[in-house]
Amino acid sequence: MKKIIILIMTALILISKFPMISYALSDSESDSIQTLLNDACRISGVPGMSMTILENNEVFYFSSGYADREKRLLASENTLYELASVSKAFTGMGILLMEEKGMLSMSDSIQKYLPWFTLKYQGRHIDMQNITLNDFLHHTSGLTNSGHSQYIPQGNTPDMLRKTVEMLSGAELSFSPGEQCRYGTVNYDVLGLVMETVSGQSYEDYMKEQVLQPLGLHQTYVYKTEAEATGELAQGYRSSFFITVPYDAPDFAGNKPAGYIISCTKDMARWMNIQMGAVEDIPEVFHKVIKKSHQGNLSVTDDNGMFYGAGWYVNSDQSYLEHPGGNPNFSTKVLLLPKKNIAVCLLTNGVNTNTNLVMQVEEILEGKQSQTYKISSSQLLDIALSLATIICCLFAGLFFFLGLYRKNKYYHQKMTQNGIITTASCLVVTVLIWVIPLLIGNRWSMILVWQTYSILTAIISLALLTTCITWFLYIANTTRLKDD
């Protein structure tokens, strides 16, 4: 009898160590969350969304729409999505694990590991001894999204990480290192290459063997081919002109440490539980690494009360941690509220998602169940540019046919001085607008991958409109009524 009691107690203790999947949310809470997710899919046009919620160590899954709309594959907790910049927390954990094991120090200079890597500020080469690994971890290096994302090359060969960092070498920094925190996705690519240099392994193999497997994240992938082999990888989509279509974005394997780890909400539930300290069946060293990764860099000015840790935006008392993500195909967000014992993860296969709906979910859990999905800024931009394209094309056609009509029905006359000034001014504006795409140059390849196509069409239609207006003004100033 004693043996039976001991066995039962042991089983209960073991079971209690694992977060249980539960559907203990009230019906009204579940309905509100599902409705919000359904509305997000419908309004944004994003085909599929999956969400996992942790509350008081219980796990809840919600999904809406399709992992692959054309194949009619429904989204679920097993659907795999690219994590986009949510990947940074994994890379941050990987390099802090190296520090904890004595393989490197985050206060080491970047030159110690990449002696060939150089950067400039205000046209002068800077002393690379003064830039530490922490500067890249906390986005204080001077490499920013606005100034350096265009350096990320396309490709999926094993050497793409090194090629990406080599493209950055010699780049002009946006600010002096350590001066401020300004987000730059490529910072984590630099850290990824450091990890390869120190470990003697590829970034992918190191992360798989030293981070993902020890943490029991068996549905999280660093190799896209392995994710594809499961048959669960979501199709990516993009939206332009009010239409959402499948889109296979180019491979940016060199940007993987910053934005291309792949996972599902089922594994992300475990990942968030690990972050919240609710999982004990992991190596002890990770508990120290997690604590360190949640420490924001307080040496620079905060951004609305938030600092940057190791792949996390975090407030000063570490009661609020979050990180959004977006790449050409996917939008994601993770929110951790340790003191409330709440965490939410949203993964979607389109870029028009307003991922701030994770905060609305948190409000539902706190009793504010009446929530309305709000259109994202990227969707509003596409709507505005699409409407601008249509309006410009309609007015361009109107001015063209008015000019054609006047040319055929009116007498020719010499242009007045005022007519010359007006027409010439409009011509200058037209030329400047046509020159804009040329000034952007090779950035177009990046813009057309990462942004809606309506940006290009809006510029072209505006140039077409000013061309037609110039044509009309020229005709109007060189003709008169035949009855005159």
C-alpha positions as CSV (number, residue, x, y, z in Angstrom):
1,M,0.0,0.0,0.0
2,K,2.8,2.4,0.9
3,K,4.4,1.7,-2.5
4,I,1.2,2.6,-4.3
5,I,0.8,5.9,-2.3
6,I,4.4,6.8,-3.1
7,L,3.9,6.1,-6.8
8,I,0.8,8.2,-6.9
9,M,2.5,11.1,-5.1
10,T,5.5,10.9,-7.4
11,A,3.2,10.9,-10.5
12,L,1.4,14.0,-9.2
13,I,4.6,15.8,-8.5
14,L,5.9,15.1,-12.0
15,I,2.7,16.1,-13.6
16,S,2.6,19.4,-11.7
17,K,6.0,20.4,-13.2
18,F,4.4,20.6,-16.7
19,P,1.9,23.3,-17.8
20,M,-1.3,21.6,-18.6
21,I,-3.4,22.4,-21.7
22,S,-6.7,23.6,-20.4
23,Y,-9.8,25.2,-21.7
24,A,-10.8,26.8,-18.4
25,L,-11.3,30.2,-19.8
26,S,-14.9,31.4,-19.4
27,D,-17.1,31.0,-22.5
28,S,-17.4,34.7,-22.8
29,E,-13.6,35.2,-22.7
30,S,-13.0,32.4,-25.2
31,D,-15.7,33.8,-27.5
32,S,-14.3,37.4,-27.3
33,I,-10.7,36.2,-28.1
34,Q,-11.9,34.0,-31.0
35,T,-14.1,36.8,-32.4
36,L,-11.2,39.3,-32.2
37,L,-8.9,36.8,-34.0
38,N,-11.6,36.2,-36.7
39,D,-12.1,39.9,-37.2
40,A,-8.3,40.4,-37.5
41,C,-8.2,37.8,-40.3
42,R,-11.2,39.2,-42.1
43,I,-10.3,42.9,-41.8
44,S,-6.6,42.6,-42.5
45,G,-7.0,40.1,-45.3
46,V,-4.2,37.9,-43.7
47,P,-5.2,34.3,-44.4
48,G,-4.1,32.6,-41.2
49,M,-3.4,33.4,-37.5
50,S,-2.5,31.3,-34.5
51,M,-2.3,32.4,-30.9
52,T,-1.3,30.8,-27.6
53,I,-2.2,32.3,-24.2
54,L,-0.7,31.4,-20.9
55,E,-2.6,32.3,-17.8
56,N,-1.8,31.0,-14.3
57,N,0.3,28.2,-15.9
58,E,-2.5,27.0,-18.1
59,V,-2.2,27.0,-21.9
60,F,-4.9,28.0,-24.4
61,Y,-4.7,27.8,-28.2
62,F,-6.7,29.8,-30.7
63,S,-6.5,29.8,-34.5
64,S,-8.3,31.5,-37.4
65,G,-8.2,31.1,-41.1
66,Y,-5.7,29.1,-43.2
67,A,-2.1,28.1,-43.0
68,D,-2.4,27.7,-46.8
69,R,-5.5,29.2,-48.3
70,E,-5.1,27.7,-51.7
71,K,-4.7,24.2,-50.3
72,R,-7.5,24.8,-47.7
73,L,-5.1,23.9,-44.9
74,L,-6.5,25.3,-41.6
75,A,-4.2,27.2,-39.2
76,S,-3.6,25.4,-35.9
77,E,-1.3,25.3,-32.9
78,N,1.0,23.0,-35.0
79,T,1.2,25.4,-38.0
80,L,4.8,26.6,-38.4
81,Y,5.4,30.3,-39.0
82,E,8.6,32.3,-39.5
83,L,9.1,34.2,-36.2
84,A,10.6,37.3,-37.8
85,S,12.2,39.5,-35.1
86,V,10.9,37.3,-32.3
87,S,13.8,35.2,-33.4
88,K,16.2,37.7,-31.6
89,A,15.2,36.4,-28.2
90,F,16.5,32.9,-29.2
91,T,19.8,34.4,-30.6
92,G,20.1,36.5,-27.5
93,M,19.7,33.4,-25.3
94,G,22.3,31.6,-27.5
95,I,25.1,34.1,-27.1
96,L,24.4,34.7,-23.4
97,L,24.6,30.9,-22.9
98,M,28.1,31.2,-24.4
99,E,29.0,33.9,-21.8
100,E,27.6,31.8,-19.0
101,K,29.8,28.9,-20.1
102,G,32.9,31.1,-20.2
103,M,33.2,31.0,-24.0
104,L,33.1,34.8,-24.4
105,S,32.2,37.9,-22.5
106,M,29.6,40.4,-23.7
107,S,31.9,43.2,-22.7
108,D,34.5,41.9,-25.2
109,S,35.2,44.1,-28.3
110,I,33.8,42.9,-31.6
111,Q,37.4,43.1,-32.9
112,K,38.4,40.2,-30.7
113,Y,36.1,37.9,-32.8
114,L,35.8,39.6,-36.1
115,P,39.2,41.5,-36.6
116,W,38.4,42.3,-40.2
117,F,35.1,44.0,-39.4
118,T,35.2,47.9,-39.6
119,L,32.7,50.7,-39.2
120,K,32.8,54.4,-39.8
121,Y,31.2,57.4,-38.1
122,Q,31.1,60.8,-39.8
123,G,33.4,59.5,-42.5
124,R,36.1,58.3,-40.2
125,H,37.0,54.8,-39.2
126,I,36.2,54.2,-35.5
127,D,38.3,52.3,-33.0
128,M,36.6,48.9,-33.1
129,Q,38.1,48.1,-29.7
130,N,35.4,50.5,-28.3
131,I,32.4,48.6,-29.7
132,T,31.5,45.6,-27.5
133,L,29.2,42.6,-28.1
134,N,26.7,44.3,-25.8
135,D,26.4,47.2,-28.2
136,F,25.1,44.8,-30.8
137,L,22.9,42.9,-28.3
138,H,21.3,46.2,-27.1
139,H,21.1,48.0,-30.5
140,T,23.6,50.7,-29.4
141,S,26.2,50.0,-32.1
142,G,25.0,52.6,-34.5
143,L,23.7,50.1,-37.0
144,T,20.0,50.8,-37.6
145,N,17.1,49.6,-39.8
146,S,16.8,52.9,-41.7
147,G,20.5,53.0,-42.4
148,H,21.6,49.5,-42.9
149,S,18.8,47.0,-43.8
150,Q,19.6,47.4,-47.5
151,Y,22.9,45.6,-46.9
152,I,21.2,42.2,-46.3
153,P,21.9,40.1,-49.4
154,Q,19.5,37.5,-50.8
155,G,20.6,33.9,-50.8
156,N,20.4,30.6,-48.9
157,T,23.9,29.2,-49.1
158,P,25.8,28.2,-45.9
159,D,28.0,31.3,-46.1
160,M,25.2,33.8,-46.2
161,L,25.7,34.9,-42.6
162,R,29.3,35.8,-43.2
163,K,28.4,37.5,-46.5
164,T,25.8,39.6,-44.7
165,V,28.2,40.8,-42.1
166,E,30.9,41.4,-44.7
167,M,28.4,43.7,-46.6
168,L,28.1,45.7,-43.4
169,S,31.9,46.1,-42.9
170,G,32.9,49.7,-43.6
171,A,29.4,51.0,-43.3
172,E,28.6,54.5,-42.0
173,L,27.0,54.4,-38.6
174,S,23.8,56.4,-37.8
175,F,25.2,57.5,-34.4
176,S,28.2,57.1,-32.2
177,P,28.3,53.7,-30.5
178,G,26.9,53.6,-27.0
179,E,25.2,57.0,-27.4
180,Q,21.6,55.8,-27.8
181,C,19.5,52.7,-28.5
182,R,18.0,52.6,-32.0
183,Y,16.8,49.3,-33.4
184,G,18.8,47.7,-36.2
185,T,18.0,44.1,-37.2
186,V,21.5,43.5,-38.6
187,N,23.0,43.8,-35.1
188,Y,21.9,40.2,-34.4
189,D,23.4,39.0,-37.6
190,V,26.7,40.2,-36.3
191,L,26.1,38.3,-33.1
192,G,25.2,35.2,-35.1
193,L,28.6,35.3,-36.9
194,V,30.4,35.8,-33.6
195,M,28.6,32.7,-32.3
196,E,29.8,30.7,-35.4
197,T,33.4,32.0,-34.8
198,V,33.4,31.0,-31.1
199,S,31.6,27.7,-31.4
200,G,33.3,26.5,-34.6
201,Q,29.8,25.4,-35.7
202,S,27.3,27.0,-38.0
203,Y,24.8,29.3,-36.3
204,E,22.1,26.8,-37.1
205,D,23.8,23.7,-35.6
206,Y,24.8,25.6,-32.5
207,M,21.3,26.8,-31.9
208,K,19.8,23.4,-32.6
209,E,22.2,21.5,-30.4
210,Q,22.9,23.9,-27.6
211,V,19.6,25.8,-27.2
212,L,16.5,24.2,-28.9
213,Q,17.1,20.6,-28.1
214,P,18.1,21.1,-24.4
215,L,15.0,23.3,-24.0
216,G,12.7,20.6,-25.5
217,L,11.6,22.9,-28.4
218,H,11.2,20.1,-30.9
219,Q,8.9,22.0,-33.2
220,T,11.2,25.0,-33.6
221,Y,13.5,25.0,-36.6
222,V,16.6,26.9,-37.8
223,Y,16.7,24.9,-41.1
224,K,13.8,25.8,-43.3
225,T,14.1,22.5,-45.2
226,E,13.4,20.6,-41.9
227,A,10.3,22.8,-41.3
228,E,9.1,22.2,-44.9
229,A,9.5,18.5,-44.5
230,T,6.9,18.4,-41.7
231,G,4.2,19.7,-44.1
232,E,3.1,22.2,-41.4
233,L,4.9,25.3,-42.7
234,A,2.5,28.1,-43.5
235,Q,2.4,29.8,-46.9
236,G,3.4,33.4,-46.7
237,Y,1.2,36.2,-48.2
238,R,1.4,39.8,-49.1
239,S,-1.3,42.4,-49.8
240,S,-1.5,45.2,-52.4
241,F,-4.5,46.9,-54.0
242,F,-6.9,45.3,-51.5
243,I,-5.9,41.8,-52.6
244,T,-3.9,39.2,-50.6
245,V,-2.0,36.8,-52.7
246,P,0.6,34.0,-52.0
247,Y,4.1,35.3,-51.9
248,D,7.3,33.4,-51.7
249,A,9.8,36.0,-50.5
250,P,13.5,35.7,-51.3
251,D,15.7,33.8,-48.9
252,F,17.7,36.0,-46.5
253,A,19.6,33.2,-44.8
254,G,22.2,35.7,-43.6
255,N,19.5,37.4,-41.6
256,K,18.4,34.2,-39.8
257,P,19.7,35.1,-36.3
258,A,17.6,38.3,-36.5
259,G,14.4,37.2,-38.2
260,Y,14.1,33.7,-39.7
261,I,13.7,31.0,-36.9
262,I,10.6,29.0,-37.5
263,S,8.1,27.8,-34.8
264,C,4.5,27.1,-33.9
265,T,2.3,28.4,-31.1
266,K,2.5,25.0,-29.4
267,D,6.3,25.3,-29.0
268,M,6.0,29.0,-28.3
269,A,3.8,28.1,-25.3
270,R,6.7,26.1,-23.9
271,W,9.1,28.9,-24.8
272,M,7.0,31.4,-23.0
273,N,6.6,29.1,-20.0
274,I,10.4,28.8,-19.9
275,Q,10.7,32.6,-20.0
276,M,8.2,32.8,-17.1
277,G,10.1,30.3,-15.0
278,A,7.3,27.7,-15.1
279,V,9.3,24.9,-16.7
280,E,11.8,23.0,-14.6
281,D,12.9,20.2,-16.9
282,I,15.7,22.3,-18.5
283,P,19.4,22.6,-17.7
284,E,20.0,24.9,-14.7
285,V,22.2,27.2,-16.7
286,F,19.3,28.4,-18.7
287,H,17.6,29.9,-15.7
288,K,20.6,32.2,-15.2
289,V,20.6,33.0,-18.9
290,I,16.9,33.9,-19.0
291,K,17.3,36.2,-16.0
292,K,20.2,38.0,-17.7
293,S,18.3,38.2,-21.0
294,H,15.4,40.1,-19.3
295,Q,17.7,42.9,-18.1
296,G,17.3,46.0,-20.2
297,N,20.2,48.3,-21.0
298,L,19.6,51.2,-18.6
299,S,22.8,53.0,-19.7
300,V,20.8,54.8,-22.5
301,T,17.6,56.9,-22.5
302,D,14.5,54.8,-22.4
303,D,11.9,54.8,-25.2
304,N,8.5,55.4,-23.6
305,G,9.7,53.6,-20.4
306,M,11.1,50.6,-22.4
307,F,14.7,49.4,-22.6
308,Y,16.2,46.7,-24.8
309,G,17.5,43.5,-23.3
310,A,18.6,40.4,-25.2
311,G,15.8,40.2,-27.8
312,W,13.2,41.8,-25.6
313,Y,11.8,45.2,-25.0
314,V,11.5,45.4,-21.2
315,N,10.5,48.0,-18.7
316,S,12.6,49.0,-15.7
317,D,11.1,46.5,-13.2
318,Q,10.9,43.6,-15.8
319,S,7.2,43.3,-15.3
320,Y,6.5,43.9,-19.0
321,L,8.4,42.2,-21.8
322,E,7.5,42.2,-25.5
323,H,8.8,41.9,-29.0
324,P,7.1,42.4,-32.3
325,G,8.3,40.8,-35.5
326,G,7.8,41.3,-39.2
327,N,9.4,40.0,-42.4
328,P,8.1,40.1,-46.0
329,N,5.7,37.2,-45.3
330,F,4.9,37.0,-41.6
331,S,3.9,39.2,-38.6
332,T,4.4,38.1,-35.0
333,K,4.4,39.3,-31.5
334,V,5.1,37.9,-28.0
335,L,4.0,39.6,-24.8
336,L,5.2,38.5,-21.3
337,L,3.6,39.8,-18.1
338,P,5.5,37.8,-15.3
339,K,3.8,39.5,-12.3
340,K,0.4,38.8,-13.7
341,N,1.4,35.3,-14.8
342,I,0.1,36.1,-18.3
343,A,1.8,35.6,-21.7
344,V,0.5,35.9,-25.3
345,C,2.0,34.9,-28.6
346,L,0.6,35.7,-32.0
347,L,1.9,34.2,-35.2
348,T,0.4,35.2,-38.7
349,N,1.2,34.5,-42.3
350,G,0.8,38.1,-43.6
351,V,2.3,41.5,-43.0
352,N,-1.0,43.5,-42.6
353,T,-1.7,42.2,-39.1
354,N,-1.9,44.7,-36.3
355,T,0.0,42.6,-33.8
356,N,-1.0,44.9,-31.0
357,L,-4.1,42.8,-30.7
358,V,-2.1,40.7,-28.1
359,M,-2.6,43.7,-25.8
360,Q,-6.3,43.6,-26.5
361,V,-6.3,39.9,-25.6
362,E,-4.6,40.8,-22.3
363,E,-7.4,43.3,-21.7
364,I,-10.0,40.6,-22.4
365,L,-8.3,38.4,-19.7
366,E,-8.7,41.3,-17.3
367,G,-12.4,41.7,-17.9
368,K,-12.6,44.2,-20.7
369,Q,-14.2,41.8,-23.2
370,S,-15.5,44.4,-25.7
371,Q,-12.5,44.8,-28.1
372,T,-12.5,46.0,-31.7
373,Y,-9.7,45.1,-34.1
374,K,-7.8,48.1,-35.3
375,I,-6.3,48.3,-38.8
376,S,-2.5,48.2,-38.9
377,S,-0.4,51.1,-40.2
378,S,0.9,48.9,-43.0
379,Q,-2.7,48.2,-44.2
380,L,-3.7,51.8,-43.9
381,L,-0.6,52.8,-46.0
382,D,-1.5,50.2,-48.7
383,I,-5.2,51.5,-48.8
384,A,-4.0,55.1,-49.0
385,L,-1.5,54.4,-51.8
386,S,-3.9,52.2,-53.7
387,L,-6.6,54.8,-53.6
388,A,-4.0,57.5,-54.6
389,T,-2.9,55.3,-57.6
390,I,-6.5,54.9,-58.8
391,I,-7.3,58.6,-58.4
392,C,-4.1,59.8,-60.1
393,C,-4.7,57.4,-63.0
394,L,-8.3,58.7,-63.4
395,F,-7.3,62.3,-63.3
396,A,-4.3,61.6,-65.7
397,G,-6.7,60.2,-68.2
398,L,-9.1,63.2,-67.8
399,F,-6.3,65.7,-68.4
400,F,-4.9,63.8,-71.3
401,F,-8.3,63.6,-73.1
402,L,-9.1,67.2,-72.3
403,G,-5.8,68.2,-73.9
404,L,-6.4,66.0,-76.9
405,Y,-9.9,67.5,-77.4
406,R,-8.6,71.0,-77.1
407,K,-5.8,70.3,-79.5
408,N,-8.2,69.0,-82.2
409,K,-10.9,71.7,-81.7
410,Y,-9.0,74.9,-81.0
411,Y,-6.7,77.1,-83.1
412,H,-2.9,77.2,-82.4
413,Q,-1.5,80.4,-80.9
414,K,1.8,81.6,-79.5
415,M,2.3,80.8,-75.8
416,T,2.2,83.8,-73.4
417,Q,4.9,84.4,-70.8
418,N,2.6,83.4,-68.0
419,G,1.8,80.2,-69.9
420,I,5.5,79.4,-70.3
421,I,6.1,79.9,-66.6
422,T,3.2,77.7,-65.6
423,T,4.0,74.9,-68.1
424,A,7.7,75.0,-67.3
425,S,7.0,74.8,-63.5
426,C,4.7,71.8,-64.0
427,L,7.4,70.2,-66.2
428,V,10.0,70.6,-63.5
429,V,7.8,68.9,-61.0
430,T,7.1,66.1,-63.4
431,V,10.8,65.5,-64.1
432,L,11.5,65.5,-60.3
433,I,8.8,62.9,-59.7
434,W,10.1,60.7,-62.5
435,V,13.6,61.0,-61.0
436,I,12.5,59.8,-57.5
437,P,12.7,56.1,-58.5
438,L,16.2,56.7,-60.0
439,L,17.4,58.3,-56.8
440,I,16.2,55.4,-54.7
441,G,18.2,53.2,-57.0
442,N,19.1,49.7,-55.8
443,R,16.9,50.2,-52.7
444,W,13.9,49.3,-54.9
445,S,14.9,45.6,-54.7
446,M,14.5,45.9,-50.9
447,I,11.4,48.1,-51.0
448,L,9.5,45.8,-53.4
449,V,10.3,42.8,-51.2
450,W,9.5,44.3,-47.8
451,Q,6.8,46.8,-48.7
452,T,3.5,46.9,-50.7
453,Y,3.7,47.3,-54.4
454,S,1.4,50.2,-54.2
455,I,4.4,52.4,-53.2
456,L,5.8,52.1,-56.7
457,T,2.5,52.4,-58.5
458,A,1.6,55.5,-56.5
459,I,4.8,57.2,-57.6
460,I,4.4,56.1,-61.2
461,S,0.7,57.2,-61.3
462,L,1.6,60.6,-59.7
463,A,4.3,61.1,-62.3
464,L,1.8,60.1,-65.0
465,L,-0.7,62.6,-63.6
466,T,1.8,65.5,-63.6
467,T,2.9,64.5,-67.1
468,C,-0.7,64.7,-68.3
469,I,-1.3,68.0,-66.5
470,T,1.9,69.4,-68.1
471,W,0.6,68.2,-71.5
472,F,-2.8,69.9,-70.9
473,L,-1.3,73.2,-69.8
474,Y,0.9,73.2,-72.9
475,I,-2.1,72.7,-75.1
476,A,-4.2,75.2,-73.2
477,N,-1.6,77.9,-73.5
478,T,-0.9,77.3,-77.2
479,T,-4.5,77.2,-78.4
480,R,-7.6,79.4,-78.5
481,L,-11.2,79.0,-79.4
482,K,-11.9,78.9,-83.2
483,D,-14.7,81.4,-82.8
484,D,-12.2,84.0,-81.3
